[in-house]
Every structure is written in structure tokens, then in C-alpha cells.
């Protein structure tokens, strides 16, 4: 009975840690969005995106509003968005997005994570041939109310849809980086609410590993994702 309780407690704390990390990440997104485009989401697409993503992780509305107010009241220029690139074990390419107020600390931490897992940080731009920046919109099928997906693709192709991926519950719309804003507006015009809207680095090639090798890579990814300065981690492990 004691071991069952400890296991449940561990899962509960892990869930809280994950939620806290998500809220921190969204809070930084909101701060940077407000700094760049102001507090009105109607005129600030990046802030609209951040609010939408806050909703997707069940961040309470009052916390979102507090984050916007805090960002508007304070000097948020200290947050700097920096991209880091490197290779993990077994040649897997890893790209890390950070939002930091201390680049020296962040670089030191990331280098430590890579080194401890037999990886290495690389130079900026070294992975440009491995990843392409894409707009990715996730739409719950249940919100489409039976809309024909072929018809949907035809409707959004003029807004920059490059690809449509479908699974059991969601539809994923991919656009180029430059068409992200067009798609955001287009979906709003069509009355379609995306569950999430993000700019992601999508790999153009993949590395296949066995289970033991993949475990080595996932250990590094877990370390990176747990770092307070890290916003997103992308890799090309299949």
C-alpha cells in the first residue's frame, strides 16, 4: 500500500512540475509578446497566440491577465530570445529555444547538459539544413462540426496551407513561417478556433536509433526541457 501511495504521489508531483513549467513558458511568451506589440491582443497576433496556448494548457484566465498586466507594468527588455543548436548522442540534431535574462548562465547550463549526455553545442546556423521553421495549428476535430476535411483544405490553401496532417482527434495545419499570420487570420475569418498555434522547427530528415540509443537521446532532451531558461526543444529522432 505504501509503495502504491508513493507512486501516486510521484506522478502527482510530476504533473504539477510539468504544469508549472508550462505556465512559466507561457508567461515568458506573454511578456515578450507584450514588449513587442502591446497589451491589446486584437492588434498583437503574437499575444493572441500566447493567450490561445495558455488556454490549451488550462492556465487560469486570472493568471493570464496578471501576466499581461505584469508585462505592461515592468521593463521586460531583460528577456532575450536565443536559439541554440547542437548534436546529442548518436548524431541526433537538437535545437533549443530559450527566453533568458542571463545568456552567460543559459549557455553554461546548456553546455553542461549536452556534455553530460555525450553531446555538444554547435555554432548558430549549423542546423539550418536539418530544420525548417513552420507555423503549426492544431485543431480539434470536434470543433469542426463534421466539416469535410477536403473542403477545409481547399478553404485554407489560399491562407498558406502547405500540408494537412490528420489523426483520430486532431487536424494539424502546416504553413511557412511567413504565412503564419495569414493562416491565423484566415482561421478566425472561417470561425475555426485552433487548440494551439505555434511556430515550430520541423525536421527535414530523421535519425533512426534502437531503443537503448534512443534512451540516451531522451535523457538529454529531458534535461534540456527541465531547464528554467528553455522554452522549446526540437530534435530529429524519429
C-alpha positions in Angstrom: 0.0 0.0 0.0 2.9 2.4 0.9 4.6 1.8 -2.5 1.3 2.5 -4.3 0.9 5.7 -2.4 4.4 6.8 -3.1 4.0 6.0 -6.8 0.8 8.1 -7.0 2.5 10.9 -5.1 5.4 10.9 -7.5 3.0 11.1 -10.5 1.1 13.9 -8.9 4.3 16.0 -8.2 5.5 15.2 -11.8 2.2 16.6 -13.1 2.5 19.7 -11.0 6.1 20.2 -12.1 5.0 19.9 -15.8 2.2 22.3 -15.3 4.4 24.8 -13.5 6.9 24.6 -16.4 4.2 25.2 -19.0 2.8 28.2 -17.1 6.3 29.7 -16.8 6.9 29.2 -20.5 3.6 30.8 -21.4 4.3 33.7 -19.0 7.6 34.4 -20.8 5.8 34.2 -24.2 3.2 36.8 -22.9 6.0 39.1 -21.6 7.9 39.1 -24.9 4.6 39.5 -26.9 3.6 42.5 -24.9 7.0 44.0 -25.2 6.9 43.6 -29.0 3.3 44.5 -29.8 1.4 45.9 -26.8 -1.3 44.6 -24.5 -4.2 44.5 -26.9 -4.5 41.0 -28.5 -6.7 42.4 -31.3 -3.7 44.2 -32.6 -1.0 41.8 -31.4 -1.0 38.4 -33.2 1.8 37.1 -31.0 -0.1 37.9 -27.9 -3.3 36.2 -29.3 -1.2 33.1 -30.0 0.2 33.2 -26.4 -3.3 33.5 -24.9 -4.5 30.7 -27.1 -1.6 28.4 -26.0 -2.3 29.4 -22.4 -5.8 28.2 -22.8 -4.6 24.9 -24.2 -2.6 24.1 -21.0 -5.5 25.2 -18.8 -3.7 28.2 -17.5 -6.3 30.1 -15.4 -7.6 33.3 -17.0 -6.7 35.4 -14.0 -3.1 34.2 -14.3 -3.0 35.2 -18.0 -4.4 38.6 -17.2 -1.9 39.0 -14.4 1.0 38.1 -16.7 -0.2 40.7 -19.3 -0.5 43.4 -16.6 2.9 42.5 -15.1 4.5 42.6 -18.5 2.9 46.0 -19.2 3.9 47.4 -15.8 7.5 46.2 -15.9 10.5 46.5 -18.1 10.6 43.2 -19.9 13.6 44.1 -22.1 15.7 41.7 -20.0 14.1 38.7 -21.7 16.1 37.7 -24.8 15.1 35.0 -27.2 18.1 32.9 -28.2 18.3 29.8 -30.3 21.0 27.2 -29.6 22.0 24.3 -31.8 23.9 21.1 -31.2 24.1 17.4 -31.5 23.1 14.9 -28.9 24.4 11.3 -28.6 24.4 9.1 -31.8 24.3 12.1 -34.1 20.8 13.4 -33.3 20.3 17.1 -34.1 18.9 19.2 -31.3 17.7 22.8 -31.5 16.8 24.7 -28.3 14.8 27.8 -28.0 15.3 29.9 -24.8 14.0 33.0 -23.2 16.6 34.3 -20.8 17.7 37.3 -18.8 21.2 35.9 -18.4 22.8 34.5 -21.6 26.0 33.6 -19.8 24.1 31.4 -17.3 22.0 29.8 -20.1 24.9 28.9 -22.3 26.8 27.4 -19.4 23.8 25.3 -18.3 23.1 24.1 -21.8 26.7 23.2 -22.5 26.7 21.2 -19.2 23.5 19.3 -20.3 25.0 18.4 -23.7 28.4 17.4 -22.3 27.0 15.2 -19.5 25.0 13.3 -22.2 27.8 12.9 -24.7 26.6 15.7 -26.9 28.0 19.1 -27.9 26.7 22.6 -28.6 27.3 23.8 -32.1 27.5 27.1 -33.9 24.4 29.2 -34.7 23.1 28.2 -38.1 24.8 24.8 -38.1 21.4 23.0 -38.2 19.8 25.2 -40.9 19.8 22.3 -43.3 18.1 20.0 -40.7 15.1 22.1 -39.5 12.7 24.5 -41.2 10.6 26.9 -39.2 6.9 26.3 -39.8 3.6 27.5 -38.5 1.7 24.6 -36.9 -2.0 24.9 -36.0 -3.7 22.1 -34.0 -7.5 21.9 -34.5 -9.7 19.5 -32.6 -11.9 17.6 -35.0 -14.8 18.0 -32.6 -14.8 21.8 -33.2 -15.2 21.4 -36.9 -18.7 20.0 -36.5 -18.5 17.4 -39.2 -16.8 19.8 -41.8 -15.4 17.9 -44.7 -11.6 17.9 -44.4 -11.0 18.1 -48.2 -13.2 21.2 -48.2 -11.3 22.6 -45.3 -8.0 22.2 -47.1 -9.4 24.0 -50.1 -10.6 26.9 -48.0 -7.3 27.4 -46.2 -4.9 26.8 -49.0 -5.2 30.5 -50.0 -4.1 31.4 -46.5 -0.8 29.5 -46.9 -1.6 25.9 -46.0 1.3 23.7 -47.1 0.2 20.5 -45.6 -2.6 18.9 -43.6 -2.0 16.0 -41.2 -4.9 14.1 -39.6 -5.1 11.7 -36.7 -8.0 10.3 -34.7 -8.8 13.5 -32.8 -6.9 16.4 -34.3 -6.1 18.1 -37.6 -2.7 19.7 -38.0 -2.2 22.6 -40.4 1.3 23.5 -41.5 2.3 26.8 -43.1 5.6 28.5 -43.9 7.0 30.9 -41.3 5.9 33.9 -43.4 2.3 32.7 -43.8 1.7 32.1 -40.1 -0.1 35.4 -39.6 -2.2 34.9 -42.7 -3.3 31.5 -41.5 -4.1 32.8 -38.1 -6.4 35.5 -39.6 -7.8 33.0 -42.1 -8.9 30.5 -39.5 -10.5 33.4 -37.4 -12.4 34.5 -40.5 -13.7 31.0 -41.0 -14.8 30.8 -37.4 -12.3 27.9 -36.7 -10.6 28.1 -33.3 -7.3 26.3 -33.2 -6.5 24.5 -30.0 -2.8 25.7 -30.3 -0.9 27.9 -32.7 2.9 27.7 -32.7 6.0 28.4 -34.7 8.0 25.2 -34.6 11.2 23.9 -36.1 10.2 20.9 -38.1 13.0 18.4 -39.1 13.6 17.8 -42.8 15.4 14.5 -42.1 15.4 12.0 -39.3 17.7 9.6 -37.4 16.6 6.1 -36.6 18.0 4.5 -33.4 17.5 1.4 -31.4 15.8 1.5 -28.0 18.9 1.9 -25.9 20.4 4.6 -28.2 17.1 6.5 -28.2 17.0 6.4 -24.4 20.4 8.2 -24.4 18.9 11.0 -26.5 15.7 11.2 -24.5 17.8 11.6 -21.3 19.4 14.8 -22.8 16.0 16.1 -24.0 14.5 15.6 -20.5 17.4 17.6 -19.0 17.1 20.4 -21.5 13.3 20.6 -21.1 13.6 20.9 -17.3 15.9 23.9 -17.6 14.1 27.1 -16.5 15.5 29.1 -19.4 14.4 26.6 -22.1 11.1 27.3 -23.9 11.2 24.5 -26.6 13.3 21.6 -27.6 13.3 20.2 -31.2 15.1 17.1 -32.5 15.2 14.8 -35.5 15.0 11.5 -33.6 12.2 9.5 -35.3 
